[in-house]
Amino acid sequence: MFGCSQSKSLQACRPKRRAAQAGGLCRLYRLSMAGAAILCSLALVQAQDSSSKPQTDSDAAQSRSSTGSTNKTEYVLSSDSKISPRPSAQDYVISPEDQLEIYVLDVPELSRTYRVSQGGQIDVPLLPEPIAAAGLTTSRLSQLIAEKLKQAGMVEHPHVTVQVMQSRLHSVAIAGAVKQPQIYPTLGKTTILDAISQAGGLAEDAGNTAIVVRGNMANRELASPSNPRTLTVDLKRLMEMGDPSLNVVLYPGDRVTVQRAGVVYVVGAVNLAGGFVLTSDRAQMTVLRAIALAQNVKSTASPEKAMIVRKNPNTPDGAEQIPLDLKKILKGREPDQKLLADDILVVPDSASKRALHRAAEAVAQASSLVIYRVP
């Protein structure tokens, strides 16, 4: 009896166990599927990270390469670039009468300004002998001073730097028809436009031509038959048209002279007395054109008594008077006459003929006139 009931109880429990086992399998399947999905997601993220990592490393390598190249060179120039880097300390050669700034680390007594003597030497305090600086580069002079200080037992591990503050030989001179003719220092190459700007620009009587005479440094750098020692620059084309080929590169020791244009003066009984600059060095000024620029003669003028005062070193007073019947020229009865640079056209007034006929007074009057540039 007991065995029968136990058998029935076992048979009744078996479906429940099977159901429980089936439910466990379902939960295990769902867990395994969720785990697989997680693993797939992790694999996808890892794949994305691995694909982006080489690019980051490449960018970092490129950045390091760029940084390294920047530290090595001061300028990065393209093949067609016209920029010329200034000379480094290794390139600059010290000359007599240069002014140097020498700094010795942790030795303020020796860190100051030194001037190279005409013999090419500098006197460093506490050193027994002067140091020959002329002909050395700034880096070589730094090494030499450090060696001397170490040999003298003054500094155990000297660190010396040398900088050039001023140089008379390493300069560019600009003169002629500029507002501020001067000699200004330049340790490297510059251009003619920079030199003119440094001189305050062109003067009112400046012509269209500048003459560049090369110095010793330019002759060494440009040692070629195609590079002459003297250049002629067309300033009009350079400034009005911006032709870069005319912006000549200047080297220390070069000299620039801006030619003065011819000026013709008109004084006396005219509406606009003054000096009129010729448009170019080869331009021709005539009497009629000068009168037109002076806005014609006044009603009180005596044009038949006009004259030209022209420089002539062979005359006693250095000038000759050329009579001119301006009245006939204005009416076309006589041919127009050419005027030379520095000529003074005098148109007397009927009330002051005698005063204006005097060449000395005409020259004095012309020297105080306003200069007008011919358009």
Steps between C-alpha positions, in 0.01 A plus 500: 500500500776737595705401195211575266447847639870574479509394136209729417666789677818452296305486178323823593829678578672408176306751279579776748869418488494496123326841500755636745786366292349652184463837670862486614613424146301794368657735753846361419434553127391857556806568715729349239339712227538813711863411568562448129349840424722662762804325359411618148463858625836485677664357190352779285621770740845344512510486120409868478766592757764299319410659165522853638818441697741490200360828377559658841849361511560629150374842596720498808799392296424771247468754779829387652664520159361848444613610845844357447538672165384828652767475765769432242433783254386853554332539161314257276518639147338373186710456188359816344501711814671839475550537875862492611556402864724722705844356570537291812768543760713244320496708180573848636866602495604762755668815369702778663292759689208261540307536824450163671276393785681222692319305773679258734261286703509581873788745451343849489841667526589378151153531342486836326548684169837482327624691198746341263804723457632611164762230541223241533540420872284515813620536859327262742555595866741282703636327190873563451482565124243648258301257288518529120133520396508640145467230237327256736135401499301578812477130590876454465564807715268356766703179505829691510392718797381189685835330441693806622288530816545131576877512442529802730313308773234768527198289406489121527225437246453824305198557279548801272272657240593780258259726312576779254324823597647746248733484203640779286622271226183291496272781391325641196545863397222688323552852370376739236138606461361343818356676802753366751829392340674270742705189565301239687629166628378173359649165593330320214353558158233762441333660196512839333141575603588433863799732469287780351241452773774515764609833349152647538396460136587691186553876499287732289772542240576128472545360153397163366841339528700352787861388470613202709875454547590158635728456800750230581248258650271519198796451268592183690145369511424590138829406343363461150546692172122541479498699827654843434657716771264788415125470444244748369149462645189651342320634807189599307435146382589361840265723698213552257487155341644298789744308282665260751799441272603863555495475881873435507643304792759705690792361696693665785746743345279595204433866421177635351478844339162631387555734208348846515270590216552817305314803634401805298407817689250763388502831689362849457161606367340155477199363686683205656870564553699193597733221401365227275658154507554329170304179461816304424871548458456519123188715493511827308362819646421790272414864562135454404463197724660684791260792454208258488612337824532847655135565402585772243638847547329775693333793334773731630781292346742623237552173304711666234764566770518140625831320533657167595761491776724200435797372695832560325827458690684692228326828585618727785191452715444132402183567301408646166186690396331394177249758370163357402203660326227300670231711335595381150537140619152506651359631170694243298720750323819349639583132564470357848827458686619210713586547864776312680500371855545780755405769245310798639236656275451862606187685395539862615220714626458838341540664841823321590690436180835612629490284813401186316765555236765435756605134481620481862159603633328255267718216631430599861127510430510157333672342798204579726227381265269205552587193291214348297514151351375499143208255466 
